[in-house]
Amino acid sequence: MTDKEISALIETLKANNEELLKQVALLTEQVAYLTNKLYGKSSKRSLSTQIS
């Protein structure tokens, strides 16, 4: 591979890496939101109401 090809490959990989990091951040945010929705305060209140 030439230096030009290696540089192009590096730039492509950097762009792919950036996109994957954005996806990871979005998915992490979604997991946190859904976990909170599933196990958050409202679920605890519903559970304690059912037990009482």
Phi and psi restraints in degrees (range 20) as a CNS / XPLOR table:
assign (resid 1 and name C) (resid 2 and name N)
       (resid 2 and name CA) (resid 2 and name C) 1.0 -84.5 20.0 2
assign (resid 2 and name N) (resid 2 and name CA)
       (resid 2 and name C) (resid 3 and name N) 1.0 166.5 20.0 2
assign (resid 2 and name C) (resid 3 and name N)
       (resid 3 and name CA) (resid 3 and name C) 1.0 -59.7 20.0 2
assign (resid 3 and name N) (resid 3 and name CA)
       (resid 3 and name C) (resid 4 and name N) 1.0 -36.8 20.0 2
assign (resid 3 and name C) (resid 4 and name N)
       (resid 4 and name CA) (resid 4 and name C) 1.0 -64.8 20.0 2
assign (resid 4 and name N) (resid 4 and name CA)
       (resid 4 and name C) (resid 5 and name N) 1.0 -43.4 20.0 2
assign (resid 4 and name C) (resid 5 and name N)
       (resid 5 and name CA) (resid 5 and name C) 1.0 -65.5 20.0 2
assign (resid 5 and name N) (resid 5 and name CA)
       (resid 5 and name C) (resid 6 and name N) 1.0 -40.2 20.0 2
assign (resid 5 and name C) (resid 6 and name N)
       (resid 6 and name CA) (resid 6 and name C) 1.0 -65.0 20.0 2
assign (resid 6 and name N) (resid 6 and name CA)
       (resid 6 and name C) (resid 7 and name N) 1.0 -42.2 20.0 2
assign (resid 6 and name C) (resid 7 and name N)
       (resid 7 and name CA) (resid 7 and name C) 1.0 -62.9 20.0 2
assign (resid 7 and name N) (resid 7 and name CA)
       (resid 7 and name C) (resid 8 and name N) 1.0 -41.2 20.0 2
assign (resid 7 and name C) (resid 8 and name N)
       (resid 8 and name CA) (resid 8 and name C) 1.0 -64.5 20.0 2
assign (resid 8 and name N) (resid 8 and name CA)
       (resid 8 and name C) (resid 9 and name N) 1.0 -41.6 20.0 2
assign (resid 8 and name C) (resid 9 and name N)
       (resid 9 and name CA) (resid 9 and name C) 1.0 -63.3 20.0 2
assign (resid 9 and name N) (resid 9 and name CA)
       (resid 9 and name C) (resid 10 and name N) 1.0 -42.7 20.0 2
assign (resid 9 and name C) (resid 10 and name N)
       (resid 10 and name CA) (resid 10 and name C) 1.0 -61.2 20.0 2
assign (resid 10 and name N) (resid 10 and name CA)
       (resid 10 and name C) (resid 11 and name N) 1.0 -44.3 20.0 2
assign (resid 10 and name C) (resid 11 and name N)
       (resid 11 and name CA) (resid 11 and name C) 1.0 -63.7 20.0 2
assign (resid 11 and name N) (resid 11 and name CA)
       (resid 11 and name C) (resid 12 and name N) 1.0 -40.6 20.0 2
assign (resid 11 and name C) (resid 12 and name N)
       (resid 12 and name CA) (resid 12 and name C) 1.0 -62.6 20.0 2
assign (resid 12 and name N) (resid 12 and name CA)
       (resid 12 and name C) (resid 13 and name N) 1.0 -44.8 20.0 2
assign (resid 12 and name C) (resid 13 and name N)
       (resid 13 and name CA) (resid 13 and name C) 1.0 -65.9 20.0 2
assign (resid 13 and name N) (resid 13 and name CA)
       (resid 13 and name C) (resid 14 and name N) 1.0 -37.6 20.0 2
assign (resid 13 and name C) (resid 14 and name N)
       (resid 14 and name CA) (resid 14 and name C) 1.0 -62.2 20.0 2
assign (resid 14 and name N) (resid 14 and name CA)
       (resid 14 and name C) (resid 15 and name N) 1.0 -43.3 20.0 2
assign (resid 14 and name C) (resid 15 and name N)
       (resid 15 and name CA) (resid 15 and name C) 1.0 -64.5 20.0 2
assign (resid 15 and name N) (resid 15 and name CA)
       (resid 15 and name C) (resid 16 and name N) 1.0 -42.8 20.0 2
assign (resid 15 and name C) (resid 16 and name N)
       (resid 16 and name CA) (resid 16 and name C) 1.0 -62.7 20.0 2
assign (resid 16 and name N) (resid 16 and name CA)
       (resid 16 and name C) (resid 17 and name N) 1.0 -42.4 20.0 2
assign (resid 16 and name C) (resid 17 and name N)
       (resid 17 and name CA) (resid 17 and name C) 1.0 -62.5 20.0 2
assign (resid 17 and name N) (resid 17 and name CA)
       (resid 17 and name C) (resid 18 and name N) 1.0 -43.3 20.0 2
assign (resid 17 and name C) (resid 18 and name N)
       (resid 18 and name CA) (resid 18 and name C) 1.0 -61.3 20.0 2
assign (resid 18 and name N) (resid 18 and name CA)
       (resid 18 and name C) (resid 19 and name N) 1.0 -43.6 20.0 2
assign (resid 18 and name C) (resid 19 and name N)
       (resid 19 and name CA) (resid 19 and name C) 1.0 -63.9 20.0 2
assign (resid 19 and name N) (resid 19 and name CA)
       (resid 19 and name C) (resid 20 and name N) 1.0 -42.4 20.0 2
assign (resid 19 and name C) (resid 20 and name N)
       (resid 20 and name CA) (resid 20 and name C) 1.0 -66.1 20.0 2
assign (resid 20 and name N) (resid 20 and name CA)
       (resid 20 and name C) (resid 21 and name N) 1.0 -37.2 20.0 2
assign (resid 20 and name C) (resid 21 and name N)
       (resid 21 and name CA) (resid 21 and name C) 1.0 -64.3 20.0 2
assign (resid 21 and name N) (resid 21 and name CA)
       (resid 21 and name C) (resid 22 and name N) 1.0 -38.4 20.0 2
assign (resid 21 and name C) (resid 22 and name N)
       (resid 22 and name CA) (resid 22 and name C) 1.0 -63.8 20.0 2
assign (resid 22 and name N) (resid 22 and name CA)
       (resid 22 and name C) (resid 23 and name N) 1.0 -42.0 20.0 2
assign (resid 22 and name C) (resid 23 and name N)
       (resid 23 and name CA) (resid 23 and name C) 1.0 -64.6 20.0 2
assign (resid 23 and name N) (resid 23 and name CA)
       (resid 23 and name C) (resid 24 and name N) 1.0 -41.2 20.0 2
assign (resid 23 and name C) (resid 24 and name N)
       (resid 24 and name CA) (resid 24 and name C) 1.0 -61.9 20.0 2
assign (resid 24 and name N) (resid 24 and name CA)
       (resid 24 and name C) (resid 25 and name N) 1.0 -44.0 20.0 2
assign (resid 24 and name C) (resid 25 and name N)
       (resid 25 and name CA) (resid 25 and name C) 1.0 -62.6 20.0 2
assign (resid 25 and name N) (resid 25 and name CA)
       (resid 25 and name C) (resid 26 and name N) 1.0 -43.6 20.0 2
assign (resid 25 and name C) (resid 26 and name N)
       (resid 26 and name CA) (resid 26 and name C) 1.0 -63.9 20.0 2
assign (resid 26 and name N) (resid 26 and name CA)
       (resid 26 and name C) (resid 27 and name N) 1.0 -45.8 20.0 2
assign (resid 26 and name C) (resid 27 and name N)
       (resid 27 and name CA) (resid 27 and name C) 1.0 -66.1 20.0 2
assign (resid 27 and name N) (resid 27 and name CA)
       (resid 27 and name C) (resid 28 and name N) 1.0 -37.2 20.0 2
assign (resid 27 and name C) (resid 28 and name N)
       (resid 28 and name CA) (resid 28 and name C) 1.0 -62.8 20.0 2
assign (resid 28 and name N) (resid 28 and name CA)
       (resid 28 and name C) (resid 29 and name N) 1.0 -41.8 20.0 2
assign (resid 28 and name C) (resid 29 and name N)
       (resid 29 and name CA) (resid 29 and name C) 1.0 -63.9 20.0 2
assign (resid 29 and name N) (resid 29 and name CA)
       (resid 29 and name C) (resid 30 and name N) 1.0 -41.0 20.0 2
assign (resid 29 and name C) (resid 30 and name N)
       (resid 30 and name CA) (resid 30 and name C) 1.0 -65.6 20.0 2
assign (resid 30 and name N) (resid 30 and name CA)
       (resid 30 and name C) (resid 31 and name N) 1.0 -41.6 20.0 2
assign (resid 30 and name C) (resid 31 and name N)
       (resid 31 and name CA) (resid 31 and name C) 1.0 -62.7 20.0 2
assign (resid 31 and name N) (resid 31 and name CA)
       (resid 31 and name C) (resid 32 and name N) 1.0 -43.6 20.0 2
assign (resid 31 and name C) (resid 32 and name N)
       (resid 32 and name CA) (resid 32 and name C) 1.0 -62.0 20.0 2
assign (resid 32 and name N) (resid 32 and name CA)
       (resid 32 and name C) (resid 33 and name N) 1.0 -45.0 20.0 2
assign (resid 32 and name C) (resid 33 and name N)
       (resid 33 and name CA) (resid 33 and name C) 1.0 -61.4 20.0 2
assign (resid 33 and name N) (resid 33 and name CA)
       (resid 33 and name C) (resid 34 and name N) 1.0 -49.1 20.0 2
assign (resid 33 and name C) (resid 34 and name N)
       (resid 34 and name CA) (resid 34 and name C) 1.0 -68.6 20.0 2
assign (resid 34 and name N) (resid 34 and name CA)
       (resid 34 and name C) (resid 35 and name N) 1.0 -35.5 20.0 2
assign (resid 34 and name C) (resid 35 and name N)
       (resid 35 and name CA) (resid 35 and name C) 1.0 -63.9 20.0 2
assign (resid 35 and name N) (resid 35 and name CA)
       (resid 35 and name C) (resid 36 and name N) 1.0 -44.0 20.0 2
assign (resid 35 and name C) (resid 36 and name N)
       (resid 36 and name CA) (resid 36 and name C) 1.0 -63.7 20.0 2
assign (resid 36 and name N) (resid 36 and name CA)
       (resid 36 and name C) (resid 37 and name N) 1.0 -40.4 20.0 2
assign (resid 36 and name C) (resid 37 and name N)
       (resid 37 and name CA) (resid 37 and name C) 1.0 -64.7 20.0 2
assign (resid 37 and name N) (resid 37 and name CA)
       (resid 37 and name C) (resid 38 and name N) 1.0 -38.9 20.0 2
assign (resid 37 and name C) (resid 38 and name N)
       (resid 38 and name CA) (resid 38 and name C) 1.0 -75.7 20.0 2
assign (resid 38 and name N) (resid 38 and name CA)
       (resid 38 and name C) (resid 39 and name N) 1.0 -43.6 20.0 2
assign (resid 38 and name C) (resid 39 and name N)
       (resid 39 and name CA) (resid 39 and name C) 1.0 -112.4 20.0 2
assign (resid 39 and name N) (resid 39 and name CA)
       (resid 39 and name C) (resid 40 and name N) 1.0 8.2 20.0 2
assign (resid 39 and name C) (resid 40 and name N)
       (resid 40 and name CA) (resid 40 and name C) 1.0 -68.8 20.0 2
assign (resid 40 and name N) (resid 40 and name CA)
       (resid 40 and name C) (resid 41 and name N) 1.0 -170.7 20.0 2
assign (resid 40 and name C) (resid 41 and name N)
       (resid 41 and name CA) (resid 41 and name C) 1.0 -57.8 20.0 2
assign (resid 41 and name N) (resid 41 and name CA)
       (resid 41 and name C) (resid 42 and name N) 1.0 -40.6 20.0 2
assign (resid 41 and name C) (resid 42 and name N)
       (resid 42 and name CA) (resid 42 and name C) 1.0 -63.5 20.0 2
assign (resid 42 and name N) (resid 42 and name CA)
       (resid 42 and name C) (resid 43 and name N) 1.0 -37.9 20.0 2
assign (resid 42 and name C) (resid 43 and name N)
       (resid 43 and name CA) (resid 43 and name C) 1.0 -65.9 20.0 2
assign (resid 43 and name N) (resid 43 and name CA)
       (resid 43 and name C) (resid 44 and name N) 1.0 -39.7 20.0 2
assign (resid 43 and name C) (resid 44 and name N)
       (resid 44 and name CA) (resid 44 and name C) 1.0 -65.4 20.0 2
assign (resid 44 and name N) (resid 44 and name CA)
       (resid 44 and name C) (resid 45 and name N) 1.0 -41.3 20.0 2
assign (resid 44 and name C) (resid 45 and name N)
       (resid 45 and name CA) (resid 45 and name C) 1.0 -63.2 20.0 2
assign (resid 45 and name N) (resid 45 and name CA)
       (resid 45 and name C) (resid 46 and name N) 1.0 -43.3 20.0 2
assign (resid 45 and name C) (resid 46 and name N)
       (resid 46 and name CA) (resid 46 and name C) 1.0 -62.4 20.0 2
assign (resid 46 and name N) (resid 46 and name CA)
       (resid 46 and name C) (resid 47 and name N) 1.0 -40.7 20.0 2
assign (resid 46 and name C) (resid 47 and name N)
       (resid 47 and name CA) (resid 47 and name C) 1.0 -65.7 20.0 2
assign (resid 47 and name N) (resid 47 and name CA)
       (resid 47 and name C) (resid 48 and name N) 1.0 -45.4 20.0 2
assign (resid 47 and name C) (resid 48 and name N)
       (resid 48 and name CA) (resid 48 and name C) 1.0 -67.5 20.0 2
assign (resid 48 and name N) (resid 48 and name CA)
       (resid 48 and name C) (resid 49 and name N) 1.0 -31.9 20.0 2
assign (resid 48 and name C) (resid 49 and name N)
       (resid 49 and name CA) (resid 49 and name C) 1.0 -67.7 20.0 2
assign (resid 49 and name N) (resid 49 and name CA)
       (resid 49 and name C) (resid 50 and name N) 1.0 -39.1 20.0 2
assign (resid 49 and name C) (resid 50 and name N)
       (resid 50 and name CA) (resid 50 and name C) 1.0 -67.9 20.0 2
assign (resid 50 and name N) (resid 50 and name CA)
       (resid 50 and name C) (resid 51 and name N) 1.0 -35.2 20.0 2
assign (resid 50 and name C) (resid 51 and name N)
       (resid 51 and name CA) (resid 51 and name C) 1.0 -71.6 20.0 2
assign (resid 51 and name N) (resid 51 and name CA)
       (resid 51 and name C) (resid 52 and name N) 1.0 -37.3 20.0 2
